[in-house]
Structure formats: C-alpha cells, structure tokens
Amino acid sequence: MPIPEDVTGEEIDKDVRQELQSLPKTLADDVAKNLVMVARLLDEDPEGAYGYSRVALRLASRVAAVREAAGFASYASQKYGEALAEFRAAKRMTGNIDLWPVMADCERGLGRPEKALDMAGAPEVHKLDKAGQVEMRLVAAGARRDMGQLDAAIVTLQSSELASNSVQPWTARLRYAYADALLAAGREGEAREWFAKAVEADRDGSTDASDRLAELDGVEFVDALGEDEDEGGEASVEEKD
C-alpha cells in the first residue's frame, strides 16, 4: 500500500521504535511507516488502517507492537475475531494486561457477553490501572445491556469514579454511559441530569452528549436552507412542542 511522502516512520512512539530495533533497519523503517498510517487512519478510515496493519503484520508478526496495532485496526473495523487473536498474541508476548478490557469488548462484539462478564470478574482486572478498571466497568455494563439487564448495567456503572466531581480522561464517557443506561430504563429525568454532567466533563467532544441533551430538552436543529436551498443560509434551532 502507498505511503505518503510526509511519513518518515519517526512519528511513532519511542517505545515502539525501540521494539523495532530488533529488525534490520530498512525493514524497521518500513514497518514503522505502516504503523504510522494505522494510527493516522484508525478513527476516520478504519478499513484503510486495517490494510496498513496487515502489511505491518506480514513484515513483522513477531513484534508485539505490530500485533497490538493490528488488533486495534481489526477492532475499529469490527473484525472482532481477528482483533481478539491479535490482542491475545500481544499479551502473550509482553505479559501486559492493559488490553484486557478491549479483549473483553471483543467478546461482546462476537456475541458472547457472558464471556465479557467473566473477564470483568477475573483477577487480571485488579492489576489494571484506574483508567483500565473504569474501561472494564464500561465493558461490563455494556455486556449487561447486551443481555437485557438494564438495572444491572446501571448498578455496574455506579462507582466512586462516577460520583467524583473531579474530571479525568474517562469521566465524560462514564457519565455518558450512565445517562444512556438510565434513559434506556425509562428514567428520563435522571438521564437528562447525567447527560448534562457528561457535557460538563467532555472537553474534547469525545461524546455526543450535548446532542443527546438537546434531544431531551426538545431542541432540534433545522437546516435553514430548507426546500428553497437559499445560498448563505445557516442552521437554526427550533424547540419542539
């Protein structure tokens, strides 16, 4: 696959670069460039990222960072079986349990929420850092919802991290998941409160909490161009009755 001229391979994390030092220099450079492309395309073009990850995997399948990148590219492309296999390989190579939550979410993607819940109760969870434990809680709540256990999903998300007023990288997503679970359970008033709290914490727009809150408040965005398609028109906001 083509590599843009502005990609040098030097853009990758220094720890990954160090892993690649076990390879001949030319090969290491090629792998690094493909990993840069995986990272660059992962969010906006998952299939493109997947393609570059397969190239990197073909070149250096014994490098843990390559297996992990291939796992995330497969995960983003909803190829959960492949993703799980790559994450397991990376975990075997490094002994690192940081991938445990996303591995559990792959089990959800494969239609095995019970397995995801088993993983949520495994000893590995206690070895995760705080961010990893919150992520595991989100996955477990999602598994409960997969099984139609809405009340259990709500209880799963109730935690000291949810109750805390301090804003951490995971706060917005945790509050959003809680609000969404409340709404699914018909607790609209509480859901509105927590969507508002998610908006407060969502400093980088990682969720659509503001849109969900607007929906609950009866606000909808209308394209002012409408049927006459006037040029220069702007979007307007209307309140529902």
C-alpha positions in Angstrom: 0.0 0.0 0.0 1.3 3.5 -0.8 2.9 5.6 1.9 2.6 9.4 1.7 5.9 11.2 1.3 5.5 13.1 4.5 5.5 9.8 6.5 9.0 9.0 7.7 8.3 6.5 10.4 9.9 8.7 13.0 6.4 9.8 14.1 5.8 6.6 16.1 6.1 6.3 19.9 9.7 5.9 21.1 8.8 2.6 22.9 7.5 1.2 19.6 10.6 2.4 17.8 12.7 0.6 20.4 10.8 -2.6 19.8 11.5 -2.3 16.1 15.3 -2.2 16.7 15.3 -6.0 16.7 14.7 -5.8 13.0 17.1 -4.8 10.2 17.0 -1.1 9.7 15.3 -1.0 6.3 12.6 -3.4 7.5 12.2 -1.5 10.7 11.6 1.7 8.8 9.0 0.1 6.5 7.2 -1.3 9.5 7.3 2.0 11.3 5.8 3.8 8.3 2.9 1.4 8.1 2.3 1.7 11.8 2.2 5.5 11.4 -0.5 5.0 8.7 -2.5 2.7 11.0 -2.5 5.4 13.7 -3.3 8.2 11.2 -6.3 6.4 9.7 -7.7 4.5 12.6 -10.5 6.8 13.5 -11.5 8.2 10.1 -10.8 5.3 7.8 -10.7 2.0 9.8 -10.6 -0.2 6.7 -7.6 1.8 5.4 -5.9 1.4 8.8 -6.7 -2.3 8.6 -5.0 -2.6 5.3 -1.8 -1.0 6.5 -1.8 -3.1 9.7 -1.9 -6.3 7.5 1.2 -5.1 5.7 3.0 -4.4 9.0 1.9 -7.8 10.3 3.2 -9.5 7.2 6.6 -7.8 7.7 7.0 -8.2 11.5 4.5 -10.5 13.1 6.8 -11.3 16.0 6.8 -7.7 17.2 4.3 -7.1 20.0 3.5 -3.5 19.0 2.7 -4.7 15.5 0.3 -7.3 16.8 -1.4 -4.7 19.1 -1.7 -2.2 16.2 -3.2 -4.9 14.0 -5.6 -5.7 16.9 -6.8 -2.1 17.1 -7.2 -1.8 13.4 -9.3 -5.0 13.3 -11.3 -3.8 16.3 -12.1 -0.5 14.6 -13.2 -2.4 11.5 -15.5 -4.6 13.6 -13.4 -7.7 12.8 -13.7 -8.8 16.4 -12.4 -12.4 16.0 -9.2 -11.1 14.3 -8.8 -8.4 16.9 -9.1 -10.8 19.8 -6.5 -13.1 18.3 -4.0 -10.2 17.8 -4.6 -8.8 21.3 -4.1 -12.3 22.8 -0.8 -12.6 20.8 0.4 -9.2 22.1 -0.5 -10.1 25.6 1.4 -13.4 25.4 4.5 -11.6 24.0 4.6 -8.9 26.7 2.7 -10.3 29.7 0.9 -6.9 29.8 -2.7 -6.9 30.9 -3.6 -3.4 29.6 -5.5 -4.9 26.7 -7.8 -6.9 29.0 -10.8 -4.5 28.7 -10.7 -4.3 24.9 -10.3 -8.1 24.7 -13.5 -8.4 26.8 -15.2 -5.9 24.4 -14.2 -8.1 21.5 -16.1 -10.9 23.2 -19.1 -8.7 23.3 -18.6 -8.0 19.6 -18.6 -11.7 18.9 -22.0 -12.1 20.7 -20.5 -13.5 23.9 -21.5 -11.0 26.6 -21.3 -13.8 29.3 -17.6 -14.2 28.5 -17.0 -10.5 28.7 -18.6 -10.6 32.2 -16.4 -13.5 33.2 -13.4 -11.4 32.2 -14.7 -8.5 34.2 -14.6 -10.6 37.3 -11.1 -12.1 36.6 -8.0 -11.4 38.8 -6.4 -9.5 35.9 -8.8 -6.6 36.5 -7.2 -5.9 39.8 -3.8 -5.4 38.0 -5.3 -2.7 35.7 -4.6 1.0 36.4 -7.6 3.2 37.3 -8.3 4.0 33.6 -8.3 0.3 32.8 -10.6 -0.5 35.6 -13.1 2.2 34.5 -12.9 0.8 31.0 -13.6 -2.6 32.3 -16.6 -1.3 34.1 -17.9 0.2 30.9 -17.5 -3.0 29.0 -19.2 -5.0 31.8 -22.2 -2.6 31.8 -22.4 -2.9 28.0 -22.4 -6.7 28.4 -25.3 -6.4 30.9 -27.2 -4.3 28.4 -26.5 -6.9 25.7 -28.2 -9.4 27.9 -31.2 -7.1 28.5 -30.2 -6.5 32.1 -30.7 -2.7 32.2 -30.9 -2.4 36.0 -27.7 -4.4 36.5 -26.0 -2.2 33.9 -26.9 0.9 35.9 -25.7 -0.6 39.1 -22.4 -1.7 37.4 -21.7 1.9 36.4 -22.4 3.3 39.9 -18.9 3.8 41.4 -16.7 6.3 43.2 -15.4 7.4 39.8 -18.9 8.2 38.7 -19.7 10.1 41.9 -16.4 12.1 41.9 -16.6 15.7 40.9 -13.0 15.7 39.5 -12.7 15.4 35.8 -10.5 12.6 34.5 -9.9 11.4 30.9 -12.7 8.8 31.4 -15.2 10.9 33.2 -17.3 12.1 30.2 -17.6 8.6 28.8 -18.5 7.1 32.1 -21.2 9.7 32.8 -22.5 9.3 29.2 -22.8 5.6 29.6 -24.7 6.0 32.8 -27.0 8.6 31.3 -27.7 6.3 28.3 -28.4 3.3 30.5 -30.8 5.4 32.6 -32.6 6.6 29.5 -32.9 3.0 28.2 -34.5 2.1 31.5 -37.1 4.9 31.2 -35.5 7.2 33.8 -35.5 10.3 31.6 -35.2 12.9 34.3 -32.1 11.3 35.8 -30.7 10.7 32.3 -31.0 14.4 31.5 -29.1 15.2 34.6 -26.2 12.9 33.7 -26.1 13.9 30.1 -25.6 17.4 31.4 -22.8 16.3 33.7 -21.2 14.4 30.7 -21.3 17.7 28.7 -19.5 19.5 31.5 -16.7 16.9 31.5 -16.5 16.4 27.7 -13.8 19.0 27.0 -12.7 17.4 23.7 -16.0 16.4 22.2 -15.4 12.7 22.6 -19.2 12.0 23.0 -22.4 13.4 21.5 -23.7 14.2 25.0 -24.7 17.8 24.0 -26.8 16.4 21.2 -28.5 13.9 23.4 -29.2 16.6 26.0 -30.7 18.8 23.3 -33.0 16.0 22.2 -34.2 15.5 25.8 -34.8 19.3 26.1 -36.9 19.2 22.9 -34.5 21.1 20.7 -33.9 20.0 17.2 -31.5 21.5 14.6 -33.1 22.5 11.3 -31.3 23.3 8.1 -32.3 26.9 7.3 -31.7 26.2 3.5 -34.8 24.1 3.6 -36.6 23.4 0.4 -35.6 26.6 -1.4 -31.9 26.0 -0.9 -31.0 29.6 -0.4 -27.3 30.2 -0.5 -25.7 31.5 2.6 -28.3 30.1 4.8 -27.4 29.0 8.3 -28.7 26.2 10.6 -31.3 27.3 13.0 -32.6 25.8 16.2 -36.3 25.1 16.9 -37.9 23.8 20.1 -40.4 21.0 19.8 -43.8 21.5 21.4 
